[in-house]
Structure formats: C-alpha cells, structure tokens
C-alpha cells in the first residue's frame, strides 16, 4: 500500500467557478465537488464551462464517491456530465442531495443514482480514508467543510465559508470541531480564497434582511426581489418580511420555483401561512400587497427578470411605481448582462435598487480576518489557497505567510497539479490534463477552434462567394454571387459589386487551370483586407453545372 496522499485540483484554481478536487490514495479516488463556470465575453454562444475530466475518465474504476460541499452551481453544476462517466455514490447533506436530484431529472438521471446523506459531525469511511463533516456558514444551508483522515495525516477542505455569528438559520460555523482538529494536528488546509483581498469581516446575512425590510416598509407599490435562486437564507428573509408587512409572495422563474419547492419540502425553508400565492392571477391582489420573488439576478437572457425588463413576460409587466431589488453581485463575466437589465428596468419607470445601495447584498465568503481565523484555529503544517483567481490565491498565500507559516509550506497550485502528501513532507510531483470543456446546448467540446471562429465572426464578419463553373470545360460561368454580413464599409452595395468584378477578373486570369476553394478564399481575402484591414471568415461555394 502507498504511503502518499495525492491532492489534484481539476477546477476552481486561478478562476471563480467549476470547482473540482480529486483526493487519491492507493487505488481509491474521491471527488470533492463538480461545478461549472459562467462563460466570459470571449466565449460567444457558450452556455457554461465545466472541468476537463480526462484524468477521472482514465481512472474511473478508482472513483468510490463524489462529495458535494453544498448545492451552488459552481460546486454541483457539472455533475450530470461527470455521472455519465463515473458510477459512484453522491455524498451530501439532505438539502444538497435534494437540490441535485431535482436538477439531475432534467438530464434524464435520478432513480439509478446512488446517494449517501450526511449530517454535521457525521463520518463516512471510503477505503483507507475517512471523512468528517462540519458546518460552515455560507449563503445556503447544508454547507459543510470536510476533514479527510488518511494514513499520512489530516487534510481539511474548508468549503465555501464565512463566520456569521447571527446566521439566519441559527447554525454557526462549527468552532469546536475546527479547534479540536487544530489541537490534534492538521497536515494540510485547503481554504476558500474568494475574498482574500477584502479587509475586515464579511457582514452577516441578516444585514440584507434589515435592508430588504426597510425597502418593503417604504414601498407603496409592488416589490420585485431577485437573488441567486440557491440563496435560501435570503429567500427565507423575503418570506419573513412579507408576513411582517401583510404582503403576499409570488414566485416566478423555473429555478426560483424549484428552489422554493424543494427547500420547503425538505424543511429548510419555512413559509409563513397564507403568504405564498399559488395558481392565482396577480391582478386579484392590490399592488401594495405584493412581493414578487424572481430568478435572473445575473441578467441571463431567458431568466424571468430579464424577460420582465424587456416586456417579454406574458402576465406581468414592469411599470412606474414598482421597486426592483437586485440582491446579488454580478458573477465575473456577467457584468454587461446585469447592467443591460438594470438599464431596461429603469427605462420602464421602476425604482431599481442594486449593489450601489449598501446592505442590499453581502458575500457568502469570509474576508481577511475570517481567513486568518480559519488558519489560526487549524494551525496546519501545509497550506493551499483554493476557490479563487490567481490574485486571490497570491493574496491568501501572503496573508498566511504573514501569520508565520514558512513560504515553502504554502503551495499556489494550478489546475492539474499533483500535490503529494507524505508523513515527512509535501511536494508537487507532476501534472495531469486539466482545462475547460465548453457546453453549447447539448454539445460538449474543448471549443478552441469553434471559439476562434465565433470570435472572428463577431469581430470581422463573414463573406460567402458562390462561383458557378462549367463542369466539363472547367470555365467560370458569369460573375460570382456574394453574400456579406458584418463586414463594415461605407457603401456596401458598391463594395460588393466591385468585389464581384475583381474576383471574376482574378479567377479567369489565374495561372491555375482549375478553380478551387483556396483560390477563391485567397482572392476575396486579399481584396477585402486591402480596403478594410479586416480578415472576415470567407466561405467559398463552387457550383458545378
């Protein structure tokens, strides 16, 4: 049997999202989280991005379990794709499993998937490894950190965390377990780095509740509230406030309805009596008695809030007198979509309240003082900053070094790095294939060539030239036809006619007896570049008659 524990991140390092970590000892492999990431502006047409799981596919028979720290999409969103490769039980808290199983049904998965429900301070064994789970505060209930007990020592995975002393559900981060682990000795800490550049402490989620309370109290009309659909603590506060001010709550949007239904069914969301509107027209209620809870905090084109903003929702229209509260910050890459939605809401006469208003949103991740506290409680021998872009990892590393940990005991890993833990030390020993897979509709792929083509189309446009050729004589029959899209020129009609004539002249005087796609592409490309300094995508079409 090996005396080495291997830690291999496949996502979540050097980036925000698509969190995935492989823990490997001998012939046992356990995966922690399986998330997705939103596409950036440089990824036109891509729905979302998931980790490259080539390494897992090559070792799928070793995988004995998939542990989920919580139910946010950046930790569970790629699970349907992982489960097509791996046959292993899903391990998580009751809420996490409930939310995940609901999502898996959309992919035609569910009944055949094995699951193991865990609770705070429970332990499960997988081969020579055992896993203890402890509560950590975040923006969703059922969120856990993990202590991995191995023959070479204890590794702690913080999960997404902050220290909230007044949590909405009354469950604080488990200080006792953290301190106990620190007393017994921790070999390695893998710690959330999302807010490593933010000084002080992250405010309590109850701050948002106080802000929403004040907004609803002063509002004379309908109040629309949007937040991450998985932010159950915030959703709970919306229902509490509605009950306090004798308002009714209508829920619109598939993801928001799914969360409310699942969380209330599992007992994680307490809906006050006679508060939730079901199967009734909103026109039956006075506007000053309504709160409308909706999805779409990230400006997603098909989300309920975006459709409301652009008057594409069938039964409801935003109008003057409405108050819209966007209780979330844009995920990196979504800023433009969110701004577009906010501007559209303002144009309809709504009073829009978003992150420029203090207290309308608080992070679910700990700031600098909380990162210090996590480290101090655990006192690890080695440290790895996870869940963050490179700047966050560097800032977190410097912070931990300032607390006295030697720099050679701090590893700023990249996705794919293999960190090997032994009883007498730790070192990076190699690298496995990692990266990103683009999801576009139902298609999966690395997307390099496709993305380059889409970017080129967006930047320079496309030109289609149709050339008709006599099949027997191999002669061009007449002036070519041209279709042009996205190629900017002051007089497009004149430009196209000139392009046709120039292409015809060049083709009939070509030294090559046979007209080919390459020749057409070369002739058209040179002509357009000389006049526009652009290189559009050129599609030659040869028609033989």
Secondary structure in CASP SS format (residue, H / E / C, confidence):
PFRMAT SS
TARGET T0000
AUTHOR 0000-0000-0000
METHOD secondary structure of the structure
MODEL  1
X C 1.00
X C 1.00
X C 1.00
X C 1.00
X E 1.00
X E 1.00
X E 1.00
X E 1.00
X E 1.00
X E 1.00
X E 1.00
X C 1.00
X E 1.00
X C 1.00
X E 1.00
X C 1.00
X C 1.00
X C 1.00
X C 1.00
X E 1.00
X E 1.00
X E 1.00
X E 1.00
X E 1.00
X E 1.00
X C 1.00
X C 1.00
X E 1.00
X E 1.00
X E 1.00
X E 1.00
X E 1.00
X C 1.00
X C 1.00
X C 1.00
X E 1.00
X E 1.00
X C 1.00
X C 1.00
X C 1.00
X C 1.00
X C 1.00
X C 1.00
X C 1.00
X C 1.00
X C 1.00
X C 1.00
X E 1.00
X E 1.00
X E 1.00
X E 1.00
X C 1.00
X C 1.00
X H 1.00
X H 1.00
X H 1.00
X H 1.00
X H 1.00
X C 1.00
X H 1.00
X H 1.00
X H 1.00
X E 1.00
X E 1.00
X E 1.00
X E 1.00
X E 1.00
X C 1.00
X C 1.00
X C 1.00
X C 1.00
X C 1.00
X H 1.00
X H 1.00
X H 1.00
X H 1.00
X C 1.00
X C 1.00
X H 1.00
X H 1.00
X H 1.00
X H 1.00
X C 1.00
X C 1.00
X C 1.00
X C 1.00
X C 1.00
X C 1.00
X C 1.00
X E 1.00
X E 1.00
X E 1.00
X C 1.00
X H 1.00
X H 1.00
X H 1.00
X H 1.00
X H 1.00
X H 1.00
X H 1.00
X H 1.00
X H 1.00
X H 1.00
X H 1.00
X H 1.00
X C 1.00
X C 1.00
X C 1.00
X C 1.00
X C 1.00
X C 1.00
X C 1.00
X C 1.00
X C 1.00
X E 1.00
X E 1.00
X E 1.00
X C 1.00
X C 1.00
X C 1.00
X C 1.00
X C 1.00
X E 1.00
X E 1.00
X E 1.00
X E 1.00
X C 1.00
X C 1.00
X E 1.00
X E 1.00
X E 1.00
X E 1.00
X E 1.00
X E 1.00
X E 1.00
X C 1.00
X E 1.00
X C 1.00
X C 1.00
X C 1.00
X C 1.00
X C 1.00
X C 1.00
X E 1.00
X E 1.00
X E 1.00
X E 1.00
X E 1.00
X E 1.00
X E 1.00
X C 1.00
X C 1.00
X E 1.00
X E 1.00
X E 1.00
X E 1.00
X E 1.00
X C 1.00
X C 1.00
X C 1.00
X C 1.00
X E 1.00
X C 1.00
X C 1.00
X C 1.00
X C 1.00
X C 1.00
X C 1.00
X C 1.00
X C 1.00
X C 1.00
X C 1.00
X C 1.00
X C 1.00
X H 1.00
X H 1.00
X H 1.00
X H 1.00
X H 1.00
X H 1.00
X H 1.00
X H 1.00
X H 1.00
X H 1.00
X C 1.00
X C 1.00
X C 1.00
X E 1.00
X E 1.00
X E 1.00
X E 1.00
X E 1.00
X C 1.00
X C 1.00
X C 1.00
X C 1.00
X C 1.00
X C 1.00
X C 1.00
X C 1.00
X C 1.00
X C 1.00
X C 1.00
X C 1.00
X C 1.00
X H 1.00
X H 1.00
X H 1.00
X H 1.00
X H 1.00
X H 1.00
X H 1.00
X H 1.00
X H 1.00
X H 1.00
X H 1.00
X H 1.00
X H 1.00
X C 1.00
X C 1.00
X C 1.00
X C 1.00
X E 1.00
X E 1.00
X E 1.00
X E 1.00
X C 1.00
X C 1.00
X C 1.00
X C 1.00
X C 1.00
X H 1.00
X H 1.00
X H 1.00
X H 1.00
X H 1.00
X H 1.00
X H 1.00
X H 1.00
X H 1.00
X H 1.00
X H 1.00
X H 1.00
X H 1.00
X C 1.00
X C 1.00
X C 1.00
X E 1.00
X E 1.00
X E 1.00
X E 1.00
X E 1.00
X C 1.00
X H 1.00
X H 1.00
X H 1.00
X H 1.00
X H 1.00
X H 1.00
X H 1.00
X H 1.00
X H 1.00
X H 1.00
X H 1.00
X H 1.00
X C 1.00
X C 1.00
X C 1.00
X C 1.00
X C 1.00
X C 1.00
X C 1.00
X C 1.00
X C 1.00
X C 1.00
X E 1.00
X C 1.00
X C 1.00
X C 1.00
X C 1.00
X C 1.00
X H 1.00
X H 1.00
X H 1.00
X C 1.00
X C 1.00
X H 1.00
X H 1.00
X H 1.00
X E 1.00
X E 1.00
X E 1.00
X E 1.00
X E 1.00
X C 1.00
X C 1.00
X C 1.00
X C 1.00
X C 1.00
X C 1.00
X C 1.00
X C 1.00
X C 1.00
X H 1.00
X H 1.00
X H 1.00
X H 1.00
X H 1.00
X H 1.00
X C 1.00
X C 1.00
X C 1.00
X C 1.00
X C 1.00
X C 1.00
X C 1.00
X C 1.00
X C 1.00
X C 1.00
X C 1.00
X C 1.00
X C 1.00
X E 1.00
X E 1.00
X E 1.00
X E 1.00
X C 1.00
X C 1.00
X C 1.00
X C 1.00
X C 1.00
X C 1.00
X C 1.00
X C 1.00
X H 1.00
X H 1.00
X H 1.00
X H 1.00
X H 1.00
X H 1.00
X H 1.00
X H 1.00
X H 1.00
X H 1.00
X H 1.00
X H 1.00
X H 1.00
X C 1.00
X C 1.00
X C 1.00
X E 1.00
X E 1.00
X E 1.00
X C 1.00
X C 1.00
X C 1.00
X C 1.00
X C 1.00
X C 1.00
X C 1.00
X C 1.00
X C 1.00
X C 1.00
X C 1.00
X C 1.00
X C 1.00
X C 1.00
X H 1.00
X H 1.00
X H 1.00
X H 1.00
X H 1.00
X H 1.00
X H 1.00
X H 1.00
X H 1.00
X H 1.00
X H 1.00
X C 1.00
X C 1.00
X C 1.00
X E 1.00
X E 1.00
X E 1.00
X E 1.00
X E 1.00
X C 1.00
X E 1.00
X C 1.00
X H 1.00
X H 1.00
X H 1.00
X H 1.00
X H 1.00
X H 1.00
X H 1.00
X H 1.00
X H 1.00
X H 1.00
X H 1.00
X H 1.00
X H 1.00
X C 1.00
X C 1.00
X C 1.00
X C 1.00
X H 1.00
X H 1.00
X H 1.00
X E 1.00
X E 1.00
X C 1.00
X C 1.00
X C 1.00
X C 1.00
X C 1.00
X E 1.00
X E 1.00
X E 1.00
X E 1.00
X E 1.00
X E 1.00
X C 1.00
X C 1.00
X E 1.00
X E 1.00
X E 1.00
X E 1.00
X E 1.00
X E 1.00
X E 1.00
X C 1.00
X C 1.00
X C 1.00
X C 1.00
X E 1.00
X E 1.00
X E 1.00
X E 1.00
X E 1.00
X C 1.00
X C 1.00
X E 1.00
X E 1.00
X E 1.00
X C 1.00
X C 1.00
X H 1.00
X H 1.00
X H 1.00
X H 1.00
X H 1.00
X H 1.00
X H 1.00
X H 1.00
X H 1.00
X H 1.00
X H 1.00
X H 1.00
X H 1.00
X C 1.00
X E 1.00
X E 1.00
X E 1.00
X E 1.00
X E 1.00
X E 1.00
X E 1.00
X E 1.00
X E 1.00
X C 1.00
X C 1.00
X C 1.00
X C 1.00
X E 1.00
X E 1.00
X C 1.00
X C 1.00
X C 1.00
X C 1.00
X E 1.00
X E 1.00
X E 1.00
X E 1.00
X E 1.00
X C 1.00
X C 1.00
X C 1.00
X C 1.00
X C 1.00
X C 1.00
X H 1.00
X H 1.00
X H 1.00
X H 1.00
X H 1.00
X H 1.00
X H 1.00
X H 1.00
X H 1.00
X H 1.00
X H 1.00
X H 1.00
X H 1.00
X H 1.00
X H 1.00
X H 1.00
X H 1.00
X C 1.00
X C 1.00
X C 1.00
X C 1.00
X C 1.00
X C 1.00
X C 1.00
X C 1.00
X H 1.00
X H 1.00
X H 1.00
X H 1.00
X H 1.00
X H 1.00
X H 1.00
X H 1.00
X H 1.00
X H 1.00
X H 1.00
X H 1.00
X H 1.00
X H 1.00
X H 1.00
X H 1.00
X C 1.00
X C 1.00
X C 1.00
X C 1.00
X E 1.00
X E 1.00
X E 1.00
X E 1.00
X E 1.00
X E 1.00
X E 1.00
X E 1.00
X C 1.00
END
